[in-house]
Amino acid sequence: MNLILGYIGLAAMLGLAFIGSSFGTTIAGNAAEGALKKNPEGSTNYMILSAMPASQGLYGFVAFLIWLGKDFAADGVTLFAIGIATGIVFCISAIRQGQVCANGILGISQGHNVFTNTLIYAALPEFYAILSLIAALMV
């Protein structure tokens, strides 16, 4: 049973991080596509902001690689709990970060100088994903 729980936790850690990053990048990417029609000069800023939510997928992959070497028979319940918790944080963080970036992309397309502010606001949900990664690595 511990082995099964361990693999479920590992899958949740990686899968939820990737799902969140996929949603977050497409939320911002959709905004970027619309913004390109209105103001194509901001395409570099749109691309940078659209890529930001992908980092949570990288955090999930790092945590996955670290936990892959653990003894699932002994650490299955722990890995299950950590995998579910970090996976949820990565997923929600990436989706919300994508929404923040999408709003920044909209603002830039309307001629407002909000790129730097958007990067700062988008770093806030990222902070919690980093804390979750650190917590997962410390256990």
C-alpha positions in Angstrom: 0.0 0.0 0.0 2.9 2.4 0.8 4.3 1.7 -2.6 1.1 2.6 -4.3 0.6 5.8 -2.2 4.2 6.8 -3.0 3.7 6.5 -6.7 0.4 8.4 -6.6 2.1 11.2 -4.6 5.0 11.3 -7.1 2.5 11.4 -10.0 0.5 14.1 -8.3 3.6 16.2 -7.7 4.7 16.1 -11.3 1.3 15.9 -13.0 -0.3 18.8 -11.2 2.7 21.0 -11.7 2.6 20.3 -15.5 -1.2 20.8 -15.6 -1.0 24.1 -13.8 1.9 25.3 -16.0 -0.1 24.3 -19.1 -3.1 26.2 -18.0 -1.1 29.2 -16.9 0.9 29.5 -20.0 -2.2 29.2 -22.2 -4.1 31.7 -20.2 -1.3 34.3 -20.7 -0.7 33.0 -24.3 -4.3 33.6 -25.3 -4.0 37.2 -23.9 -0.8 37.6 -25.9 -2.4 36.5 -29.1 -5.2 39.0 -28.6 -2.7 41.7 -27.6 -0.6 41.1 -30.8 -3.6 42.2 -32.9 -4.0 45.4 -31.0 -0.3 46.3 -30.3 2.3 44.1 -32.1 5.2 46.2 -30.8 4.9 44.6 -27.3 5.4 41.1 -28.5 8.7 40.6 -26.5 7.0 41.6 -23.3 4.0 39.4 -24.1 6.3 36.4 -24.7 8.2 36.9 -21.5 5.0 37.2 -19.4 3.4 34.2 -21.2 6.3 32.0 -20.3 6.4 32.8 -16.6 3.9 30.2 -15.4 6.0 27.4 -17.0 8.4 27.7 -14.0 6.1 25.7 -11.7 6.4 22.8 -14.1 10.1 23.0 -13.6 9.7 23.0 -9.8 7.5 20.0 -10.0 10.1 18.2 -12.1 12.9 19.1 -9.7 10.9 17.8 -6.8 10.0 14.7 -8.8 13.7 14.0 -9.5 14.7 14.4 -5.8 11.9 12.2 -4.5 12.4 9.6 -7.3 15.4 8.2 -5.4 13.5 7.6 -2.1 12.4 4.3 -0.7 8.7 4.2 -1.6 8.0 1.2 0.6 9.2 3.2 3.7 8.2 6.7 2.6 5.0 6.1 0.7 2.6 7.9 3.0 5.0 10.8 3.3 5.6 11.0 -0.4 1.8 10.9 -1.0 1.1 13.8 1.4 4.0 15.9 0.0 3.2 15.0 -3.6 -0.5 16.1 -3.2 0.3 19.2 -1.3 3.1 20.5 -3.5 1.2 19.5 -6.7 -1.8 21.5 -5.6 0.4 24.5 -4.8 2.3 24.3 -8.1 -1.0 24.0 -10.0 -2.9 26.8 -8.4 0.2 29.1 -8.4 0.8 28.6 -12.2 -2.9 29.2 -13.0 -3.1 32.3 -10.9 0.3 33.6 -12.2 -1.0 33.1 -15.8 -4.0 35.2 -14.9 -1.8 38.0 -13.5 0.4 37.9 -16.6 -2.7 37.9 -18.9 -3.9 41.1 -17.2 -0.4 42.7 -17.6 -0.4 41.7 -21.2 -3.8 43.4 -21.7 -2.5 46.5 -20.0 0.6 46.6 -22.2 -1.4 46.2 -25.3 -3.5 49.2 -24.2 -0.4 51.4 -24.1 0.2 51.3 -20.3 3.8 50.9 -19.0 3.0 47.9 -16.7 5.6 45.3 -17.7 7.8 45.7 -14.6 4.9 45.9 -12.2 3.4 42.8 -13.8 6.7 40.9 -13.3 6.6 41.9 -9.6 2.9 40.9 -9.2 3.5 37.6 -11.1 6.5 36.8 -8.8 4.2 36.7 -5.7 2.4 33.4 -6.6 5.7 32.1 -7.7 7.1 32.7 -4.2 4.6 30.2 -2.8 5.6 27.6 -5.4 9.2 28.1 -4.4 8.4 27.7 -0.7 6.5 24.5 -1.5 9.5 23.2 -3.5 11.8 24.0 -0.6 9.5 22.3 1.9 9.3 19.2 -0.3 13.1 19.0 -0.5 13.6 19.5 3.3 11.4 16.6 4.3 
